[in-house]
Amino acid sequence: MHMSDALLSATVGVTMTAASAGAIGHSIRKITKFEMDEKKIPMMGVMGAFVFAAQMINFTIPVTGSSGHIGGGILLAALLGPYHALITIASVLLIQCLFFADGGLLALGCNIFNMGVLPCLVAYPLIFRPIVRKAMTKKRITAASVLAVVIGLQVGSLAVVLQTQASGITELPFLSFVALMQPIHLAIGAVEGLVTAAVLCFIYQMRSEILESAMRDSSVNGIPVKKVLVILSLAAVLTGGFLSAYASANPDGLEWSIAGVTGEAELEGDSGLHAMIAGIQEKAALLPDYAFKAESAENSMFGDAAETVGTSVSGIAGGLVTMAAAVLTGALISRLKKRRNTEAAA
């Protein structure tokens, strides 16, 4: 559900960037109030890499000709807590935008809001937490995962429609667009909910304390997490480096909905601003659309396998860069917490 710049006006793009920045700032302030939690930093990195890789796996939605991928917001919130989760998913979306041209640069604020703020700060605390708070069991985790993901994705897809309407995108009339966006993302959300539940139940079986600490916004210091991190790291490598090559080629839910209204999977930005931003993103993207650039692919030693190799390289490299970005962000926040604690003690 990564929005492109062509779906937005500059005003809406800037406004949503400010809203997302405000939510991230709020999350940082919340985190700095907690006790020091050094173990959350590697968890943010590994989970960021895992979600990056998992988002590369588009699964087919039967009959529709569409596909979907997990958003990861609820998964991250259930393991890290809502505030660390928002920082992590924002890192994922930033790397996808800058280095892989997945989602527009002007639309980055919208994508963080729709795929990060809404699931992490709304769906998780209002839906997931109340269901599992009294008694955490696998059945409750499954029910909470499916319900929270479905509702979060329904609200997020509606937000996409409202953002395009506020931007004056006349090619996408409200009723026609929303009539396609909501049902297809309901199906995508059901699949993502089950995937999220499977991962969470697996981790619950290994270390239930991780989910319990996220529920209480408490520290994971003292909880053995090394084994979980090793398994998730290996899963990220396997998913991004190998399984990503077998992702569905069908358009995702957003592209499918746009095509259902306009006949084309993507709209073209027609303003000078859109062209300028597209130029910046094109220069920054090292592996656009998770593949080697056209000129590199033509001269590649891999021949006909260049596309598959490019996808695998993108999955592994992107996961590593995302891990580094999330760890660096966590380390900076940790340093800020230490400074504030020192100043308070003085």
Secondary structure, DSSP 8 states (H G I E B T S, - for coil): ----GGG--HHHHHHHHHHHHHHHHHHHHHHTTS---TTHHHHHHHHHHHHHHHHT--EEETTTTEEE----HHHHHHHH-HHHHHHHHHHHHHHHHHHH--S-STTHHHHHIIIIIIIIIIIIIIIIHHHHHS---HHHHHHHHHHHHHHHHHHHHHHHHHHHHHTT-TTS-HHHHHHHHHHHHHHHHHHHHHHHHHHHHHHHHHHHHHHHHHHHT---TTS--HHHHHHHHHHHHHHHHTGGGG---S-BHHHHHHHHHHSSSS----SHHHHHHHHHHHHH-SSGGGS--HHHHHT-TTGGGHHHHHHHHHHHHHHHHHHHHHHHHHHHHHHHHHHHHHHHH-
